Amino acid sequence: MTTGARLDTSVAHNARVWNYWIGGRDNYEVDQRVGEHVAGMFPVIREVARADREFLARAVRHLTAGQGLRQFLDVGTGLPTVENTHEIAQRLAPESRVVYVDNDPIVLVHARSLLTSSPEGVTDYVDADVHDPDTILRRAADTLDLKRPVALMMLGILNFVLDTGEALDIVRRLMAALPSGSHLVLTHPTTDAEVGGAGNVAAMEFWNAHATPPITARSRAEIASFLQDVDGLDLVEPGLVPCSQWRAEPGAAPVPQFGAVAVKR
């Protein structure tokens, strides 16, 4: 998700490069070139991209089938591929309502054409910036009933809010507007060496010099603050872990991207 986004195909963009890493076709030569360079510096990045997508699927299945949620607010949508939030939720509960939020123009074009709903449910798209939670909530309320539980999906988006205090404030403001029984679902890249994050530092320096928007990785403790320092949140088992290992098959290898689900009391 960018700030003041305009379509610029001369500079690599995170939504398109991510799409390239997971095997999509909605990217340009500049995205492929930067994506290959980053992957050469940090080979695990493709595994991270796949693991993040698989985490999303497991989390949405848990919330829909296991917790009975029927409303999803997916902030930082990125380019649609397969097994998007609404597809998973509406397969299990066709009446599910899903609002996607992003503000990249190429994402907007693809989202409006591809993110179609089941007849029983609703899928909508909000053009808004993660730095503006009030607008996100106001626009989402056109589709979602914010007096009923909502799953706030923030996968790979807080890493584009460079100031940790601001990122925490955004999470607090969004969750404060949601009722008891709502859930926060997040993933975030890390620099922690024990899960292979040391290589993130140089790779992100290259990214910030050659692509947009700028990005940051954080330590496990910093990422944990988005869950622990928000009033009323309780972590769902197994807590904050590499996203590849969250409720995954035994023996799944860790990736340098943490994932977690928390419920609001």
C-alpha positions, -999 to 999 in steps of 0.1 A, spaced: 0 0 0 15 33 -11 10 69 -1 -4 93 -28 -1 64 -53 0 70 -90 7 43 -116 44 44 -125 57 14 -145 93 28 -145 99 19 -108 94 -15 -91 64 -16 -68 58 -39 -39 24 -52 -51 37 -61 -85 70 -76 -72 51 -97 -46 29 -108 -74 60 -119 -94 74 -138 -65 43 -159 -60 41 -167 -98 16 -141 -109 15 -123 -143 5 -88 -132 40 -73 -132 64 -55 -154 100 -59 -165 112 -35 -138 94 -55 -111 109 -88 -124 144 -73 -125 142 -59 -89 125 -91 -77 153 -112 -91 180 -90 -76 163 -91 -42 159 -129 -45 195 -132 -53 205 -113 -21 178 -130 0 169 -164 -17 142 -172 10 120 -144 -2 100 -166 -25 94 -190 3 83 -160 25 58 -149 -2 43 -184 -5 42 -189 33 24 -156 38 -2 -166 13 -7 -200 29 -9 -184 63 -37 -162 50 -57 -193 39 -52 -211 72 -62 -181 92 -93 -173 72 -104 -210 74 -99 -209 112 -119 -177 116 -147 -187 93 -152 -224 101 -138 -224 137 -149 -190 150 -179 -182 130 -167 -149 116 -186 -136 86 -169 -102 82 -134 -94 70 -115 -61 66 -84 -69 45 -60 -39 47 -32 -39 21 -48 -63 -3 -21 -63 -30 -28 -77 -64 -54 -105 -65 -41 -140 -73 -58 -172 -62 -73 -181 -29 -80 -145 -19 -97 -138 14 -133 -137 0 -128 -169 -20 -118 -189 11 -144 -173 34 -173 -175 10 -165 -211 1 -171 -220 37 -198 -194 44 -213 -179 12 -229 -150 32 -195 -137 42 -188 -100 36 -153 -89 27 -139 -54 23 -104 -50 6 -84 -19 12 -55 -6 -9 -46 25 -27 -24 14 -56 -41 22 -89 -31 -11 -106 -45 -30 -76 -77 -10 -79 -82 -19 -115 -76 -56 -109 -96 -57 -76 -127 -43 -92 -126 -68 -121 -115 -99 -102 -127 -97 -66 -162 -108 -73 -186 -120 -46 -207 -151 -41 -244 -143 -47 -252 -146 -10 -222 -124 2 -206 -91 -5 -171 -82 -17 -161 -45 -18 -130 -25 -24 -120 7 -5 -94 30 -20 -76 42 11 -42 45 28 -31 25 58 -19 57 74 -56 69 74 -75 44 97 -104 68 101 -112 68 64 -107 30 63 -133 25 90 -157 51 76 -157 35 41 -157 -1 54 -189 7 74 -207 10 41 -204 -28 37 -196 -42 71 -216 -39 103 -189 -27 127 -211 -36 157 -206 -72 149 -172 -91 150 -148 -84 122 -115 -100 112 -90 -73 106 -64 -87 82 -31 -68 81 -7 -92 62 26 -76 52 13 -41 55 27 -26 88 62 -30 74 53 -1 51 46 21 81 82 30 89 77 45 124 69 17 149 49 41 172 27 52 143 22 15 132 11 7 167 -13 37 168 -29 25 135 -36 -10 150 -50 5 182 -73 29 163 -86 2 140 -92 -24 167 -107 1 191 -135 6 165 -143 -32 164 -164 -51 190 -156 -80 212 -151 -112 193 -132 -94 165 -98 -107 155 -65 -92 144 -45 -112 118 -11 -100 109 22 -110 93 54 -89 93 90 -95 81 117 -98 107 154 -92 111 157 -119 138 186 -142 129 171 -173 146 145 -175 118 168 -164 90 160 -127 91 196 -113 91 196 -112 53 165 -89 53 187 -59 62 208 -57 30 179 -68 8 156 -40 22 184 -14 18 185 -24 -19 147 -23 -21 145 11 -6 170 25 -31 154 10 -62 117 4 -55 87 18 -38 72 22 -12 100 20 14 99 -9 38 112 -20 71 116 -52 90 113 -54 128 124 -76 156 101 -102 172 97 -79 202 87 -50 181 62 -71 161 48 -85 194 40 -49 205 13 -47 178 -5 -75 197 6 -70 233 2 -32 235 -33 -31 221 -60 -31 248 -81 -62 250 -62 -86 227 -55 -122 235 -32 -142 213 -46 -173 197 -25 -205 199 3 -210 189 10 -172 194 35 -152 174 55 -176 153 70 -178 118 39 -176 96 49 -208 78 45 -226 112 12 -211 123 -12 -241 126 8 -258 97 17 -294 91 44 -307 116 79 -301 104 72 -269 85 104 -249 82 105 -214 96 106 -183 74 117 -148 85 81 -135 86 62 -137 118 24 -143 118 -2 -143 145 -39 -142 152 -54 -124 183 -90 -121 195 -105 -90 212 -121 -97 245 
